Amino acid sequence: MTETIIITGAGGVGKTTLAAAIGVAIAATGARTLVLTIDPAMRLADALGIEDLGDEPRPVAGVANLSAAMLDVSASWEAIIHRYAAPDVGDRLLVNPYFRAIADRFPAAQSYAAGERMAEFIETKLYDVIVVDTPPSGGGIDFFRAPARTGDLVSGKLLKWLTGSRLPGRGVIYQLAARPMLRLADSVLGGAMLSDVAAFLVDLRTMYDGLAARSRTIERYLRSAHIVIATTADPTPLHETHRFFRELGEFAITPDSIVFNRTLPSEWIDDADRPLRGIDDPDLRALAKGNLRTWASEARRQADAIDELSARYTIDVHTIRWRTPPPETLADLRSLIDASSLFGSLPGPTS
Amino acid sequence: MPDTELMFVSGKGGTGKSAVTAAFAIAAARQGRTVLAVDMGTSLGLGAHLRHADLPYAPTETRPGLWAMSMDRATALDEYIKLQLHLPLGAPTKQFAGALTVLADTAPGVREIISIGKPLYEVWKGVWDLVVVDGQSLGQFQSYLRAPATIAELVPTGNVRRQAERLASTLEDPAITTITLVTNPAELPVRETIETMEILRSEGLCPPPNVIMNRFLEPSGMSLVDVDRLPAGSAREAAQMQLAMEAGQERWATEIDAPVSLPYLRGVLTPGEVAVQLADALGGRP
């Protein structure tokens, strides 16, 4: 059985680096490990020192058992269309401007494609552990919401409204112009926009059964995954963390742990108030003391935030030390995880 | 009536763009300008920095001269429909708007154009000196900018097309619109900001962006030699960290041309205090 670990959280908290570091640490135990990243900025490729990370998994040089892949949203949607649409419908969809625009720009489309790709990798049974870095849209929550939303899109709520019928064929598009609601809509939106959208949705509708079943499978994988929320002590990521708990609850998903990234040593807080001995130069002593005090105030804020989250939610809270300069090499990534209690809490290979 | 200036603030996640947006709004209001600050998202963001946690859709005065609102697509859509159909603002359009909301979630570009349409409509009203928009992440911001062009590809004629063209020409006009990208002196924010600037320049949908370097750490005055003289312990560790950060920020700050730097604020500060301190640092600027 493949274990899936999903790293989620607000932008800028270090999700991608964390996913890579977890992948490196798990691969070292001998488990066949895949890191799937979604972000198009090639961050993981940078972190793992590989130049051209692509849609297909590639072994990471220097780390046995570790592969990495990056999501290609357009390619994933083309694969989805080929799998679930009849050949003539598929050909029409692939050249339809709405489909192109949706596959390229619709945030839920990116999240759905990521879920689909995750499911495909789980089903290859080639990996013991898959670590998934989530897309940034919607603060990451879109990833969990996408299967249901894509189901809504394909199920044709809009189509029903446009045509007034439940299961229209392509012929119905020509009757659209007669609908009074549509004439009103055309006066607002203009042109043949709604007819074009309807034609697209009629084609998309034919994929409904296949996609709906697939969405349920993806949701099942999401529910059985180990979910790690990454955060820092900054107000926005903290706020997003509370939101995750609330919104994941709506999908009957409970996160497994919170990781506080970039924490400072808590002993700085007390040491900042102690006299600094062993340095004669009074100027340097004042500078060093002032510097420690400033960073200790930052450490205090982090400690407060960690206490507050621990008290509020009954799940493990792990910390990862702030590293300067930021981790660049595989050894850096390893040391991040080695120094944290996080690793012990992650699921191991069960095959 | 004064011309309205429109300012979009965007940046990589975690760089502090909502705090900087709030700081610009506060600094402008202090100079006696009438300001509308617009939050385009639903996250903590702008409201917390203006000490107004749940910003409503209707502009609310948060301090003298500074009004703020939060984007709500359903309300914006309703408003848009009424304007287009010349209906009174109280007229019921509920059923119609419900169906159009589904469309807005389906047809690409529609939801973005409804979202970006609202701040631009506020600019066209001519009642504000400055409309400053917390434009969300770099990716989201680019999809707002592209929405008019996307609509133009998909809709050959009609109201949406005309609306899209007017939006596009306002966004392009350097006499009205400025784009500010917030970055931090670190590798990923600087790289992503440079990538975004290149994309924005090549697409030509807006004037070339300005960059603000946020979280610039004030140098400690210590050197590496000094650190070696410190006894082992917390003070030395903190000094090592400070100098490593100074070296890192020096390296990355030189990669990008950022005329304005804002300080790295540390310690226990509320979002509201952060915005005020950044506004102090902006001082007499725009």
Chai-1 contact restraints between the chains, C-beta under 6 A:
chainA,res_idxA,chainB,res_idxB,connection_type,confidence,min_distance_angstrom,max_distance_angstrom,comment,restraint_id
A,G11,B,G13,contact,1.0,0.0,6.0,A-B,restraint_1
A,G11,B,G14,contact,1.0,0.0,6.0,A-B,restraint_2
A,G11,B,S137,contact,1.0,0.0,6.0,A-B,restraint_3
A,G12,B,G13,contact,1.0,0.0,6.0,A-B,restraint_4
A,G12,B,G14,contact,1.0,0.0,6.0,A-B,restraint_5
A,A41,B,E192,contact,1.0,0.0,6.0,A-B,restraint_6
A,P97,B,L154,contact,1.0,0.0,6.0,A-B,restraint_7
A,A101,B,P108,contact,1.0,0.0,6.0,A-B,restraint_8
A,A101,B,T150,contact,1.0,0.0,6.0,A-B,restraint_9
A,I102,B,P108,contact,1.0,0.0,6.0,A-B,restraint_10
A,R105,B,P108,contact,1.0,0.0,6.0,A-B,restraint_11
A,R105,B,S143,contact,1.0,0.0,6.0,A-B,restraint_12
A,F106,B,P108,contact,1.0,0.0,6.0,A-B,restraint_13
A,L153,B,T106,contact,1.0,0.0,6.0,A-B,restraint_14
A,K157,B,V102,contact,1.0,0.0,6.0,A-B,restraint_15
A,L158,B,V102,contact,1.0,0.0,6.0,A-B,restraint_16
A,L158,B,L103,contact,1.0,0.0,6.0,A-B,restraint_17
A,L158,B,T106,contact,1.0,0.0,6.0,A-B,restraint_18
A,W161,B,A99,contact,1.0,0.0,6.0,A-B,restraint_19
A,V188,B,I81,contact,1.0,0.0,6.0,A-B,restraint_20
A,V188,B,Q84,contact,1.0,0.0,6.0,A-B,restraint_21
A,V188,B,N159,contact,1.0,0.0,6.0,A-B,restraint_22
A,L189,B,V160,contact,1.0,0.0,6.0,A-B,restraint_23
A,G190,B,V155,contact,1.0,0.0,6.0,A-B,restraint_24
A,G190,B,T157,contact,1.0,0.0,6.0,A-B,restraint_25
A,G190,B,G158,contact,1.0,0.0,6.0,A-B,restraint_26
A,G190,B,N159,contact,1.0,0.0,6.0,A-B,restraint_27
A,G190,B,V160,contact,1.0,0.0,6.0,A-B,restraint_28
A,G190,B,R161,contact,1.0,0.0,6.0,A-B,restraint_29
A,G191,B,V155,contact,1.0,0.0,6.0,A-B,restraint_30
A,G191,B,P156,contact,1.0,0.0,6.0,A-B,restraint_31
A,G191,B,T157,contact,1.0,0.0,6.0,A-B,restraint_32
A,G191,B,G158,contact,1.0,0.0,6.0,A-B,restraint_33
A,M193,B,V155,contact,1.0,0.0,6.0,A-B,restraint_34
A,V197,B,A107,contact,1.0,0.0,6.0,A-B,restraint_35
A,P235,B,P271,contact,1.0,0.0,6.0,A-B,restraint_36
A,T236,B,L44,contact,1.0,0.0,6.0,A-B,restraint_37
A,H239,B,L44,contact,1.0,0.0,6.0,A-B,restraint_38
A,W268,B,S234,contact,1.0,0.0,6.0,A-B,restraint_39
A,D271,B,S234,contact,1.0,0.0,6.0,A-B,restraint_40
A,L276,B,A235,contact,1.0,0.0,6.0,A-B,restraint_41
A,G278,B,P231,contact,1.0,0.0,6.0,A-B,restraint_42
A,L284,B,D226,contact,1.0,0.0,6.0,A-B,restraint_43
A,L287,B,G221,contact,1.0,0.0,6.0,A-B,restraint_44
A,L287,B,M222,contact,1.0,0.0,6.0,A-B,restraint_45
A,A288,B,L230,contact,1.0,0.0,6.0,A-B,restraint_46
A,A288,B,A235,contact,1.0,0.0,6.0,A-B,restraint_47
A,A288,B,A239,contact,1.0,0.0,6.0,A-B,restraint_48
A,N291,B,S220,contact,1.0,0.0,6.0,A-B,restraint_49
A,N291,B,A238,contact,1.0,0.0,6.0,A-B,restraint_50
A,N291,B,A239,contact,1.0,0.0,6.0,A-B,restraint_51
A,N291,B,Q242,contact,1.0,0.0,6.0,A-B,restraint_52
A,L292,B,S234,contact,1.0,0.0,6.0,A-B,restraint_53
A,L292,B,A235,contact,1.0,0.0,6.0,A-B,restraint_54
A,L292,B,A238,contact,1.0,0.0,6.0,A-B,restraint_55
A,T294,B,R266,contact,1.0,0.0,6.0,A-B,restraint_56
A,W295,B,A238,contact,1.0,0.0,6.0,A-B,restraint_57
A,S297,B,R266,contact,1.0,0.0,6.0,A-B,restraint_58
A,S297,B,G267,contact,1.0,0.0,6.0,A-B,restraint_59
A,E298,B,R266,contact,1.0,0.0,6.0,A-B,restraint_60
A,R301,B,V268,contact,1.0,0.0,6.0,A-B,restraint_61
A,T324,B,M241,contact,1.0,0.0,6.0,A-B,restraint_62
A,T324,B,A244,contact,1.0,0.0,6.0,A-B,restraint_63
A,T324,B,M245,contact,1.0,0.0,6.0,A-B,restraint_64
A,P325,B,A244,contact,1.0,0.0,6.0,A-B,restraint_65
A,P325,B,G248,contact,1.0,0.0,6.0,A-B,restraint_66
